[in-house]
Amino acid sequence: QLQLQESGPGLVKPSETLSLTCTVSGGSISISSYNWGWIRQPPGKGLEWIGNIHYSGSTYYNPSLKSRVTISIDTSKNHFSLKLGSVTAADTAVYYCARIVVVPGAPWHFFDYWGQGTMVTVSS
Amino acid sequence: DIQMTQSPSAMSASVGDRVTITCRASQGISNYLAWFQQKPGKVPMRLIYAASSLQSGVPSRFSGSGSGTEFTLTISSLQPEDFATYYCLQHNSYPLTFGGGTKVEIK
């Protein structure tokens, strides 16, 4: 059974960089038909897509965050990572990682597996 | 960016009710739409993909329909475990965008 697990600091100071890792178990992160994504949810609010990465390294980012976001992948460790720079209180949220299945010629399967989420608070 | 507008934003319903939630896209997205359920404090769970395909393991009382700009999620007979917030997601084009959510509460 595929499992995803987010990890990283739960508290980040304003203006610093938020760094999270999503470790995938029960399957390989390097399968060409998968992409891997990050989504966040501020307390009491809705879901916001942050970005995706393929094991080849190709990425898609939300333009609203693009200048501050970097998503990377380490196939040797079977994990992918999120860095969000210059954080403010508005970046306080639960951060989720999730899987995307690429289906050639058909709608992709977005976010069929999710991690449990990790709460990150931005505060001094 | 494609805006996804869900309605209603909240609703009260009784066990056994038929519930319909609507998601409208600001431009056509074919059937590139998914529906998610999120219970308080829990991880979102995908219910529907490709607008109308039921995720494996999801009860058949859930169904999705629509194409283009208007989509619906229907719960044919609301059960106690269905009280939750529901989100649509368009993946026709980047950036991916979620609807604002519909909270289904107990009447």
gemmi code that builds the backbone of each chain (N, CA, C; Angstrom):
import gemmi

chains = {
    "A": [
        ("GLN", (0.842, -1.188, 0.000), (0.000, 0.000, 0.000), (0.885, 1.250, 0.000)),
        ("LEU", (0.639, 2.132, -0.951), (1.427, 3.355, -1.034), (1.149, 4.243, 0.169)),
        ("GLN", (2.198, 4.786, 0.743), (2.055, 5.737, 1.845), (2.966, 6.935, 1.604)),
        ("LEU", (2.455, 8.102, 1.965), (3.233, 9.332, 1.880), (3.278, 9.954, 3.273)),
        ("GLN", (4.419, 10.497, 3.648), (4.574, 11.080, 4.972), (5.375, 12.364, 4.885)),
        ("GLU", (4.737, 13.459, 5.317), (5.416, 14.738, 5.350), (6.246, 14.868, 6.619)),
        ("SER", (7.331, 15.578, 6.528), (8.148, 15.846, 7.713), (8.830, 17.196, 7.557)),
        ("GLY", (9.120, 17.806, 8.695), (9.779, 19.099, 8.684), (9.389, 19.901, 9.906)),
        ("PRO", (10.032, 21.055, 10.087), (9.741, 21.888, 11.265), (8.300, 22.351, 11.296)),
        ("GLY", (7.747, 22.387, 12.497), (6.385, 22.856, 12.653), (6.292, 24.358, 12.892)),
        ("LEU", (7.441, 24.977, 13.115), (7.466, 26.407, 13.394), (8.591, 27.049, 12.579)),
        ("VAL", (8.248, 28.075, 11.845), (9.227, 28.787, 11.023), (9.084, 30.283, 11.304)),
        ("LYS", (10.201, 30.968, 11.381), (10.155, 32.404, 11.655), (9.836, 33.192, 10.385)),
        ("PRO", (9.163, 34.311, 10.526), (8.888, 35.168, 9.364), (10.180, 35.526, 8.641)),
        ("SER", (10.081, 35.568, 7.324), (11.165, 35.883, 6.388), (12.102, 34.703, 6.144)),
        ("GLU", (11.966, 33.627, 6.912), (12.833, 32.471, 6.707), (12.223, 31.526, 5.668)),
        ("THR", (12.890, 30.390, 5.467), (12.453, 29.426, 4.456), (11.833, 28.198, 5.111)),
        ("LEU", (10.641, 27.872, 4.646), (9.931, 26.661, 5.081), (10.469, 25.502, 4.243)),
        ("SER", (10.844, 24.417, 4.907), (11.374, 23.244, 4.200), (10.658, 21.992, 4.682)),
        ("LEU", (10.044, 21.280, 3.769), (9.331, 20.046, 4.082), (9.773, 18.943, 3.122)),
        ("THR", (9.675, 17.723, 3.608), (9.981, 16.553, 2.794), (8.801, 15.602, 2.834)),
        ("CYS", (8.541, 14.965, 1.730), (7.512, 13.937, 1.646), (8.197, 12.621, 1.270)),
        ("THR", (8.171, 11.681, 2.187), (8.784, 10.380, 1.953), (7.724, 9.394, 1.487)),
        ("VAL", (8.008, 8.742, 0.385), (7.074, 7.788, -0.206), (7.520, 6.376, 0.138)),
        ("SER", (6.595, 5.567, 0.638), (6.892, 4.170, 0.923), (5.843, 3.284, 0.275)),
        ("GLY", (6.207, 2.036, 0.031), (5.285, 1.116, -0.615), (5.242, 1.252, -2.121)),
        ("GLY", (6.147, 2.018, -2.684), (6.211, 2.199, -4.126), (7.345, 3.140, -4.485)),
        ("SER", (7.732, 3.096, -5.748), (8.849, 3.928, -6.199), (8.390, 5.303, -6.649)),
        ("ILE", (9.164, 6.287, -6.291), (8.888, 7.659, -6.706), (9.313, 7.881, -8.152)),
        ("SER", (10.073, 6.927, -8.717), (10.690, 7.099, -10.035), (9.876, 6.551, -11.189)),
        ("ILE", (8.697, 6.113, -10.943), (7.861, 5.581, -12.022), (7.423, 6.731, -12.918)),
        ("SER", (7.614, 6.561, -14.203), (7.411, 7.672, -15.135), (5.972, 8.151, -15.201)),
        ("SER", (5.054, 7.302, -14.825), (3.645, 7.689, -14.918), (3.144, 8.426, -13.678)),
        ("TYR", (4.053, 8.759, -12.772), (3.633, 9.500, -11.586), (4.243, 10.900, -11.563)),
        ("ASN", (3.451, 11.843, -11.065), (3.953, 13.132, -10.623), (3.633, 13.212, -9.139)),
        ("TRP", (4.251, 14.166, -8.476), (4.082, 14.312, -7.029), (3.818, 15.773, -6.714)),
        ("GLY", (2.827, 16.002, -5.848), (2.393, 17.369, -5.637), (2.369, 17.798, -4.182)),
        ("TRP", (2.292, 19.108, -4.013), (2.110, 19.726, -2.699), (0.852, 20.585, -2.740)),
        ("ILE", (0.085, 20.504, -1.666), (-1.144, 21.267, -1.486), (-1.108, 21.799, -0.057)),
        ("ARG", (-1.694, 22.959, 0.179), (-1.747, 23.474, 1.538), (-3.146, 23.956, 1.881)),
        ("GLN", (-3.398, 24.081, 3.196), (-4.708, 24.486, 3.684), (-4.533, 25.330, 4.930)),
        ("PRO", (-4.705, 26.639, 4.817), (-4.659, 27.491, 6.018), (-5.759, 27.092, 6.993)),
        ("PRO", (-5.560, 27.340, 8.266), (-6.564, 26.958, 9.267), (-7.946, 27.517, 8.932)),
        ("GLY", (-8.922, 26.635, 8.884), (-10.300, 27.035, 8.633), (-10.603, 27.442, 7.202)),
        ("LYS", (-9.654, 27.245, 6.304), (-9.859, 27.681, 4.912), (-9.770, 26.500, 3.945)),
        ("GLY", (-9.835, 26.824, 2.664), (-9.853, 25.797, 1.631), (-8.471, 25.364, 1.198)),
        ("LEU", (-8.469, 24.535, 0.163), (-7.250, 23.912, -0.343), (-6.614, 24.784, -1.426)),
        ("GLU", (-5.293, 24.820, -1.420), (-4.543, 25.582, -2.432), (-3.432, 24.700, -2.985)),
        ("TRP", (-3.403, 24.549, -4.297), (-2.337, 23.803, -4.956), (-1.063, 24.643, -4.970)),
        ("ILE", (0.067, 23.998, -4.606), (1.356, 24.680, -4.585), (2.169, 24.348, -5.828)),
        ("GLY", (2.286, 23.066, -6.142), (3.096, 22.686, -7.299), (3.242, 21.190, -7.419)),
        ("ASN", (3.783, 20.734, -8.567), (4.007, 19.325, -8.865), (5.422, 19.118, -9.343)),
        ("ILE", (5.913, 17.874, -9.216), (7.196, 17.518, -9.800), (7.131, 16.097, -10.331)),
        ("HIS", (7.832, 15.856, -11.419), (7.999, 14.519, -11.979), (9.410, 14.048, -11.613)),
        ("TYR", (9.628, 12.736, -11.614), (10.944, 12.246, -11.190), (12.051, 12.733, -12.123)),
        ("SER", (11.669, 13.111, -13.341), (12.663, 13.656, -14.278), (13.131, 15.042, -13.855)),
        ("GLY", (12.354, 15.647, -12.933), (12.696, 16.976, -12.445), (11.819, 18.083, -12.986)),
        ("SER", (10.962, 17.767, -13.934), (10.088, 18.811, -14.476), (9.078, 19.230, -13.423)),
        ("THR", (8.829, 20.521, -13.366), (7.972, 21.056, -12.310), (6.902, 21.995, -12.865)),
        ("TYR", (5.837, 22.122, -12.109), (4.798, 23.120, -12.330), (4.548, 23.787, -10.992)),
        ("TYR", (4.465, 25.107, -10.996), (4.250, 25.842, -9.769), (3.029, 26.751, -9.893)),
        ("ASN", (2.393, 27.004, -8.754), (1.334, 27.994, -8.712), (1.970, 29.376, -8.887)),
        ("PRO", (1.509, 30.131, -9.892), (2.118, 31.459, -10.136), (2.060, 32.375, -8.916)),
        ("SER", (1.049, 32.156, -8.069), (0.918, 33.023, -6.893), (2.054, 32.815, -5.895)),
        ("LEU", (2.750, 31.679, -6.027), (3.844, 31.346, -5.112), (5.167, 31.153, -5.838)),
        ("LYS", (5.133, 31.190, -7.158), (6.255, 30.728, -7.961), (7.590, 31.363, -7.598)),
        ("SER", (7.573, 32.638, -7.279), (8.838, 33.327, -6.997), (9.479, 32.839, -5.709)),
        ("ARG", (8.697, 32.152, -4.874), (9.210, 31.737, -3.568), (9.335, 30.228, -3.422)),
        ("VAL", (8.841, 29.459, -4.389), (8.736, 28.002, -4.233), (9.781, 27.260, -5.053)),
        ("THR", (10.310, 26.226, -4.451), (11.125, 25.253, -5.169), (10.714, 23.861, -4.719)),
        ("ILE", (10.387, 23.006, -5.674), (10.107, 21.599, -5.395), (11.208, 20.782, -6.054)),
        ("SER", (11.762, 19.858, -5.287), (12.836, 19.015, -5.799), (12.541, 17.563, -5.472)),
        ("ILE", (13.295, 16.669, -6.096), (13.057, 15.243, -5.896), (14.388, 14.530, -5.743)),
        ("ASP", (14.422, 13.542, -4.844), (15.620, 12.725, -4.617), (15.203, 11.270, -4.776)),
        ("THR", (15.452, 10.738, -5.942), (15.002, 9.371, -6.218), (15.766, 8.350, -5.380)),
        ("SER", (16.986, 8.662, -4.979), (17.756, 7.709, -4.167), (17.159, 7.542, -2.773)),
        ("LYS", (16.477, 8.577, -2.304), (15.844, 8.523, -0.984), (14.335, 8.322, -1.079)),
        ("ASN", (13.858, 8.235, -2.294), (12.417, 8.068, -2.530), (11.604, 9.168, -1.845)),
        ("HIS", (12.082, 10.375, -1.957), (11.313, 11.473, -1.393), (11.418, 12.713, -2.277)),
        ("PHE", (10.469, 13.632, -2.057), (10.512, 14.916, -2.723), (10.301, 16.002, -1.692)),
        ("SER", (10.707, 17.205, -2.035), (10.783, 18.257, -1.033), (10.168, 19.560, -1.530)),
        ("LEU", (9.789, 20.366, -0.561), (9.220, 21.686, -0.804), (10.030, 22.715, -0.038)),
        ("LYS", (10.408, 23.775, -0.716), (11.000, 24.932, -0.045), (10.182, 26.155, -0.419)),
        ("LEU", (9.777, 26.910, 0.588), (9.017, 28.135, 0.391), (9.743, 29.242, 1.130)),
        ("GLY", (10.231, 30.215, 0.394), (11.056, 31.267, 0.979), (10.259, 32.484, 1.423)),
        ("SER", (10.906, 33.302, 2.216), (10.344, 34.594, 2.657), (8.936, 34.431, 3.220)),
        ("VAL", (8.785, 33.491, 4.126), (7.443, 33.187, 4.627), (6.908, 34.298, 5.516)),
        ("THR", (5.583, 34.388, 5.523), (4.854, 35.290, 6.403), (3.770, 34.496, 7.112)),
        ("ALA", (3.026, 35.173, 7.973), (1.940, 34.502, 8.694), (0.923, 33.903, 7.729)),
        ("ALA", (0.789, 34.469, 6.546), (-0.156, 33.955, 5.558), (0.221, 32.576, 5.041)),
        ("ASP", (1.449, 32.156, 5.297), (1.882, 30.813, 4.875), (1.619, 29.759, 5.948)),
        ("THR", (1.064, 30.174, 7.073), (0.681, 29.221, 8.111), (-0.434, 28.323, 7.570)),
        ("ALA", (-0.203, 27.014, 7.597), (-1.147, 26.093, 6.980), (-0.775, 24.653, 7.303)),
        ("VAL", (-1.694, 23.752, 7.022), (-1.359, 22.336, 6.939), (-0.861, 22.087, 5.517)),
        ("TYR", (0.277, 21.467, 5.408), (0.874, 21.169, 4.109), (0.752, 19.674, 3.839)),
        ("TYR", (0.193, 19.358, 2.674), (0.001, 17.967, 2.271), (0.856, 17.660, 1.039)),
        ("CYS", (1.326, 16.425, 0.970), (1.880, 15.932, -0.282), (0.922, 14.872, -0.828)),
        ("ALA", (0.949, 14.694, -2.144), (-0.011, 13.787, -2.771), (0.530, 13.291, -4.106)),
        ("ARG", (-0.059, 12.192, -4.597), (0.371, 11.583, -5.848), (-0.546, 11.971, -6.994)),
        ("ILE", (0.046, 12.022, -8.177), (-0.688, 12.270, -9.417), (-0.316, 11.151, -10.381)),
        ("VAL", (-1.303, 10.555, -11.001), (-1.048, 9.490, -11.962), (-1.283, 10.027, -13.365)),
        ("VAL", (-0.280, 9.917, -14.198), (-0.380, 10.376, -15.585), (-1.053, 9.300, -16.425)),
        ("VAL", (-2.095, 9.677, -17.132), (-2.809, 8.747, -18.007), (-2.745, 9.310, -19.425)),
        ("PRO", (-1.907, 8.739, -20.274), (-1.771, 9.286, -21.632), (-3.104, 9.339, -22.365)),
        ("GLY", (-3.422, 10.500, -22.903), (-4.634, 10.631, -23.708), (-5.917, 10.701, -22.910)),
        ("ALA", (-5.825, 10.824, -21.612), (-7.022, 10.861, -20.763), (-6.735, 11.779, -19.571)),
        ("PRO", (-7.807, 12.157, -18.852), (-7.565, 12.994, -17.663), (-6.635, 12.296, -16.680)),
        ("TRP", (-5.653, 13.040, -16.178), (-4.762, 12.470, -15.179), (-5.533, 12.238, -13.873)),
        ("HIS", (-4.988, 11.361, -13.045), (-5.576, 11.103, -11.730), (-4.843, 11.957, -10.713)),
        ("PHE", (-5.481, 13.067, -10.344), (-4.838, 13.968, -9.404), (-5.172, 13.604, -7.969)),
        ("PHE", (-4.130, 13.491, -7.157), (-4.248, 13.408, -5.706), (-5.086, 12.198, -5.264)),
        ("ASP", (-4.699, 11.020, -5.749), (-5.406, 9.809, -5.312), (-4.861, 9.286, -3.997)),
        ("TYR", (-3.607, 9.589, -3.684), (-3.035, 9.267, -2.382), (-2.480, 10.549, -1.762)),
        ("TRP", (-2.725, 10.698, -0.452), (-2.278, 11.885, 0.279), (-1.454, 11.472, 1.487)),
        ("GLY", (-0.553, 12.365, 1.892), (0.061, 12.217, 3.200), (-0.899, 12.687, 4.274)),
        ("GLN", (-0.497, 12.504, 5.526), (-1.352, 12.885, 6.645), (-1.391, 14.387, 6.874)),
        ("GLY", (-0.444, 15.079, 6.265), (-0.395, 16.527, 6.435), (0.466, 16.915, 7.628)),
        ("THR", (1.099, 18.068, 7.513), (1.892, 18.584, 8.618), (1.588, 20.068, 8.788)),
        ("MET", (1.324, 20.459, 10.030), (0.992, 21.856, 10.320), (2.271, 22.669, 10.441)),
        ("VAL", (2.335, 23.755, 9.706), (3.466, 24.661, 9.796), (2.954, 26.027, 10.209)),
        ("THR", (3.489, 26.531, 11.287), (3.123, 27.853, 11.791), (4.281, 28.815, 11.551)),
        ("VAL", (3.948, 29.968, 10.996), (4.958, 31.010, 10.801), (4.773, 32.045, 11.895)),
        ("SER", (5.748, 32.127, 12.769), (5.658, 33.044, 13.904), (7.039, 33.262, 14.488)),
        ("SER", (7.232, 34.447, 15.029), (8.514, 34.732, 15.667), (8.494, 34.279, 17.124)),
    ],
    "B": [
        ("ASP", (-6.103, 32.306, -15.061), (-6.407, 31.180, -14.184), (-7.903, 30.838, -14.284)),
        ("ILE", (-8.210, 29.565, -14.151), (-9.606, 29.127, -14.165), (-10.144, 29.195, -12.747)),
        ("GLN", (-11.231, 29.929, -12.592), (-11.868, 30.047, -11.280), (-12.936, 28.972, -11.151)),
        ("MET", (-12.972, 28.347, -9.987), (-13.969, 27.317, -9.697), (-14.897, 27.835, -8.599)),
        ("THR", (-16.162, 27.962, -8.923), (-17.143, 28.503, -7.981), (-18.078, 27.398, -7.530)),
        ("GLN", (-18.038, 27.101, -6.252), (-18.897, 26.062, -5.699), (-20.122, 26.681, -5.059)),
        ("SER", (-21.239, 25.982, -5.179), (-22.433, 26.410, -4.490), (-23.257, 25.209, -4.050)),
        ("PRO", (-23.913, 25.311, -2.876), (-23.756, 26.417, -1.947), (-22.427, 26.311, -1.208)),
        ("SER", (-22.103, 27.334, -0.432), (-20.885, 27.252, 0.371), (-21.124, 26.429, 1.630)),
        ("ALA", (-22.371, 26.380, 2.062), (-22.744, 25.553, 3.206), (-24.207, 25.178, 3.074)),
        ("MET", (-24.550, 24.054, 3.663), (-25.935, 23.603, 3.621), (-26.221, 22.698, 4.800)),
        ("SER", (-27.471, 22.665, 5.187), (-27.929, 21.745, 6.223), (-28.826, 20.706, 5.576)),
        ("ALA", (-28.642, 19.472, 5.942), (-29.441, 18.407, 5.362), (-29.645, 17.304, 6.405)),
        ("SER", (-30.623, 16.485, 6.148), (-30.964, 15.391, 7.059), (-30.502, 14.066, 6.481)),
        ("VAL", (-30.305, 13.109, 7.366), (-29.973, 11.762, 6.911), (-31.078, 11.263, 5.976)),
        ("GLY", (-30.663, 10.730, 4.852), (-31.604, 10.239, 3.856), (-31.898, 11.243, 2.745)),
        ("ASP", (-31.533, 12.498, 2.940), (-31.768, 13.516, 1.908), (-30.897, 13.262, 0.677)),
        ("ARG", (-31.411, 13.739, -0.446), (-30.606, 13.794, -1.670), (-29.924, 15.165, -1.690)),
        ("VAL", (-28.610, 15.144, -1.861), (-27.833, 16.380, -1.794), (-27.121, 16.599, -3.131)),
        ("THR", (-27.200, 17.825, -3.613), (-26.512, 18.175, -4.860), (-25.637, 19.395, -4.636)),
        ("ILE", (-24.385, 19.276, -5.005), (-23.413, 20.365, -4.909), (-22.952, 20.698, -6.322)),
        ("THR", (-22.849, 21.984, -6.605), (-22.490, 22.430, -7.947), (-21.129, 23.108, -7.956)),
        ("CYS", (-20.403, 22.881, -9.025), (-19.126, 23.551, -9.242), (-19.135, 24.117, -10.658)),
        ("ARG", (-18.908, 25.411, -10.782), (-18.876, 26.055, -12.091), (-17.477, 26.574, -12.391)),
        ("ALA", (-17.015, 26.281, -13.589), (-15.703, 26.733, -14.029), (-15.843, 28.017, -14.840)),
        ("SER", (-14.857, 28.888, -14.716), (-14.914, 30.170, -15.419), (-14.670, 30.023, -16.919)),
        ("GLN", (-14.164, 28.868, -17.329), (-14.071, 28.534, -18.747), (-14.128, 27.016, -18.869)),
        ("GLY", (-14.345, 26.539, -20.065), (-14.529, 25.106, -20.265), (-13.331, 24.275, -19.859)),
        ("ILE", (-13.607, 23.175, -19.143), (-12.531, 22.309, -18.683), (-12.775, 20.855, -19.091)),
        ("SER", (-13.635, 20.655, -20.092), (-13.973, 19.299, -20.530), (-14.438, 18.502, -19.320)),
        ("ASN", (-13.845, 17.342, -19.071), (-14.200, 16.561, -17.878), (-13.024, 16.455, -16.918)),
        ("TYR", (-12.154, 17.441, -16.933), (-10.951, 17.434, -16.111), (-11.278, 17.972, -14.725)),
        ("LEU", (-12.085, 17.209, -14.006), (-12.567, 17.641, -12.701), (-12.618, 16.480, -11.735)),
        ("ALA", (-12.230, 16.752, -10.491), (-12.304, 15.754, -9.427), (-13.043, 16.351, -8.243)),
        ("TRP", (-13.626, 15.464, -7.438), (-14.311, 15.857, -6.204), (-13.623, 15.188, -5.021)),
        ("PHE", (-13.484, 15.953, -3.928), (-12.853, 15.455, -2.718), (-13.778, 15.692, -1.530)),
        ("GLN", (-13.703, 14.804, -0.568), (-14.406, 14.933, 0.703), (-13.366, 15.136, 1.796)),
        ("GLN", (-13.628, 16.069, 2.694), (-12.728, 16.258, 3.824), (-13.542, 16.369, 5.110)),
        ("LYS", (-13.285, 15.463, 6.027), (-13.904, 15.525, 7.344), (-13.004, 16.336, 8.267)),
        ("PRO", (-13.581, 16.922, 9.320), (-12.795, 17.805, 10.197), (-11.544, 17.124, 10.731)),
        ("GLY", (-10.422, 17.792, 10.559), (-9.158, 17.272, 11.064), (-8.577, 16.121, 10.264)),
        ("LYS", (-9.186, 15.798, 9.150), (-8.757, 14.643, 8.354), (-8.205, 15.076, 7.004)),
        ("VAL", (-7.588, 14.103, 6.347), (-7.009, 14.320, 5.028), (-8.115, 14.285, 3.966)),
        ("PRO", (-8.047, 15.164, 2.972), (-9.023, 15.059, 1.878), (-8.956, 13.681, 1.218)),
        ("MET", (-10.087, 13.221, 0.750), (-10.176, 11.928, 0.083), (-10.886, 12.112, -1.252)),
        ("ARG", (-10.298, 11.562, -2.307), (-10.917, 11.711, -3.624), (-12.126, 10.792, -3.741)),
        ("LEU", (-13.227, 11.365, -4.219), (-14.466, 10.607, -4.421), (-14.697, 10.297, -5.899)),
        ("ILE", (-14.473, 11.303, -6.714), (-14.813, 11.250, -8.133), (-13.634, 11.779, -8.937)),
        ("TYR", (-13.334, 11.151, -10.068), (-12.335, 11.681, -10.994), (-12.913, 11.688, -12.396)),
        ("ALA", (-12.296, 12.455, -13.265), (-12.801, 12.607, -14.639), (-14.288, 12.939, -14.636)),
        ("ALA", (-14.673, 13.784, -13.703), (-16.029, 14.341, -13.562), (-17.093, 13.349, -13.111)),
        ("SER", (-16.987, 12.083, -13.536), (-18.089, 11.162, -13.250), (-17.646, 9.748, -12.877)),
        ("SER", (-16.358, 9.512, -12.786), (-15.884, 8.176, -12.443), (-15.710, 8.046, -10.936)),
        ("LEU", (-16.290, 6.993, -10.383), (-16.270, 6.793, -8.940), (-14.943, 6.173, -8.514)),
        ("GLN", (-14.295, 6.785, -7.548), (-13.068, 6.234, -6.983), (-13.376, 4.866, -6.367)),
        ("SER", (-12.469, 3.929, -6.564), (-12.629, 2.602, -5.983), (-12.812, 2.690, -4.470)),
        ("GLY", (-13.805, 1.983, -3.954), (-14.050, 1.960, -2.518), (-15.027, 3.011, -2.024)),
        ("VAL", (-15.384, 3.940, -2.890), (-16.328, 4.996, -2.496), (-17.756, 4.476, -2.698)),
        ("PRO", (-18.644, 4.684, -1.732), (-20.017, 4.165, -1.866), (-20.731, 4.684, -3.113)),
        ("SER", (-21.588, 3.855, -3.652), (-22.261, 4.185, -4.913), (-23.310, 5.280, -4.758)),
        ("ARG", (-23.597, 5.704, -3.532), (-24.531, 6.828, -3.365), (-23.919, 8.145, -3.833)),
        ("PHE", (-22.603, 8.164, -4.012), (-21.924, 9.337, -4.566), (-21.875, 9.224, -6.085)),
        ("SER", (-22.184, 10.315, -6.760), (-22.051, 10.332, -8.207), (-21.688, 11.736, -8.669)),
        ("GLY", (-21.023, 11.787, -9.806), (-20.647, 13.063, -10.385), (-21.113, 13.155, -11.818)),
        ("SER", (-21.405, 14.365, -12.245), (-21.824, 14.558, -13.625), (-21.364, 15.928, -14.098)),
        ("GLY", (-21.471, 16.115, -15.402), (-21.146, 17.415, -15.974), (-19.977, 17.374, -16.914)),
        ("SER", (-19.858, 18.438, -17.676), (-18.765, 18.605, -18.619), (-18.751, 20.063, -19.052)),
        ("GLY", (-17.582, 20.539, -19.414), (-17.501, 21.924, -19.866), (-17.307, 22.879, -18.708)),
        ("THR", (-18.391, 23.536, -18.294), (-18.268, 24.522, -17.216), (-19.120, 24.219, -15.994)),
        ("GLU", (-20.031, 23.275, -16.078), (-20.904, 23.013, -14.940), (-20.877, 21.551, -14.532)),
        ("PHE", (-20.665, 21.339, -13.244), (-20.493, 19.998, -12.714), (-21.298, 19.858, -11.431)),
        ("THR", (-21.751, 18.646, -11.158), (-22.465, 18.388, -9.918), (-21.938, 17.143, -9.240)),
        ("LEU", (-21.945, 17.199, -7.930), (-21.710, 16.034, -7.082), (-23.038, 15.758, -6.386)),
        ("THR", (-23.509, 14.540, -6.492), (-24.778, 14.162, -5.883), (-24.560, 13.045, -4.880)),
        ("ILE", (-25.170, 13.206, -3.727), (-25.226, 12.135, -2.739), (-26.695, 11.707, -2.717)),
        ("SER", (-26.974, 10.493, -3.118), (-28.369, 10.085, -3.345), (-29.159, 9.956, -2.049)),
        ("SER", (-28.503, 9.513, -0.995), (-29.160, 9.368, 0.302), (-28.115, 9.616, 1.377)),
        ("LEU", (-28.151, 10.807, 1.934), (-27.105, 11.263, 2.842), (-27.022, 10.361, 4.076)),
        ("GLN", (-25.821, 9.943, 4.402), (-25.575, 9.114, 5.574), (-24.823, 9.914, 6.636)),
        ("PRO", (-24.879, 9.472, 7.888), (-24.214, 10.255, 8.959), (-22.737, 10.509, 8.692)),
        ("GLU", (-22.081, 9.548, 8.049), (-20.643, 9.705, 7.807), (-20.333, 10.649, 6.639)),
        ("ASP", (-21.373, 11.159, 5.973), (-21.158, 12.038, 4.824), (-21.088, 13.506, 5.207)),
        ("PHE", (-21.331, 13.809, 6.467), (-21.255, 15.202, 6.894), (-19.787, 15.611, 6.891)),
        ("ALA", (-19.478, 16.557, 6.012), (-18.091, 16.891, 5.702), (-18.075, 18.119, 4.799)),
        ("THR", (-16.873, 18.517, 4.401), (-16.731, 19.574, 3.413), (-16.272, 18.949, 2.100)),
        ("TYR", (-16.860, 19.398, 1.018), (-16.575, 18.844, -0.300), (-15.931, 19.914, -1.186)),
        ("TYR", (-14.909, 19.506, -1.918), (-14.171, 20.417, -2.804), (-14.110, 19.841, -4.210)),
        ("CYS", (-14.242, 20.714, -5.193), (-13.944, 20.308, -6.558), (-12.540, 20.809, -6.929)),
        ("LEU", (-11.937, 20.165, -7.891), (-10.605, 20.525, -8.384), (-10.613, 20.442, -9.902)),
        ("GLN", (-10.204, 21.540, -10.559), (-10.047, 21.468, -12.013), (-8.587, 21.216, -12.338)),
        ("HIS", (-8.351, 20.295, -13.258), (-6.986, 20.014, -13.699), (-6.896, 20.043, -15.221)),
        ("ASN", (-7.717, 20.901, -15.815), (-7.627, 21.093, -17.263), (-6.377, 21.870, -17.639)),
        ("SER", (-6.011, 22.824, -16.791), (-4.835, 23.630, -17.080), (-4.234, 24.149, -15.785)),
        ("TYR", (-2.940, 24.454, -15.866), (-2.261, 25.048, -14.724), (-2.523, 26.545, -14.706)),
        ("PRO", (-2.625, 27.138, -13.505), (-2.546, 26.485, -12.197), (-3.804, 25.693, -11.849)),
        ("LEU", (-3.602, 24.547, -11.212), (-4.733, 23.793, -10.714), (-5.479, 24.657, -9.708)),
        ("THR", (-6.812, 24.569, -9.733), (-7.585, 25.379, -8.813), (-8.703, 24.565, -8.189)),
        ("PHE", (-8.864, 24.759, -6.878), (-9.934, 24.127, -6.124), (-11.107, 25.096, -6.011)),
        ("GLY", (-12.290, 24.532, -5.887), (-13.427, 25.327, -5.481), (-13.291, 25.708, -4.013)),
        ("GLY", (-14.132, 26.638, -3.577), (-14.036, 27.140, -2.213), (-14.553, 26.194, -1.147)),
        ("GLY", (-15.218, 25.134, -1.565), (-15.712, 24.152, -0.606), (-17.193, 24.314, -0.314)),
        ("THR", (-17.837, 23.200, -0.007), (-19.227, 23.158, 0.436), (-19.278, 22.351, 1.711)),
        ("LYS", (-19.687, 22.991, 2.778), (-19.792, 22.298, 4.069), (-21.198, 21.760, 4.220)),
        ("VAL", (-21.307, 20.455, 4.383), (-22.599, 19.803, 4.564), (-22.756, 19.494, 6.042)),
        ("GLU", (-23.746, 20.127, 6.649), (-23.963, 19.990, 8.085), (-25.281, 19.278, 8.355)),
        ("ILE", (-25.413, 18.803, 9.577), (-26.625, 18.096, 9.985), (-27.732, 19.090, 10.281)),
        ("LYS", (-28.909, 18.830, 9.712), (-30.060, 19.686, 10.007), (-30.668, 19.259, 11.338)),
    ],
}
model = gemmi.Model(1)
for chain_id, residues in chains.items():
    chain = gemmi.Chain(chain_id)
    for i, (resn, *xyz) in enumerate(residues, 1):
        res = gemmi.Residue()
        res.name, res.seqid = resn, gemmi.SeqId(i, " ")
        for name, pos in zip(("N", "CA", "C"), xyz):
            atom = gemmi.Atom()
            atom.name, atom.element = name, gemmi.Element(name[0])
            atom.pos, atom.b_iso = gemmi.Position(*pos), 0.0
            res.add_atom(atom)
        chain.add_residue(res)
    model.add_chain(chain)
structure = gemmi.Structure()
structure.add_model(model)
structure.setup_entities()
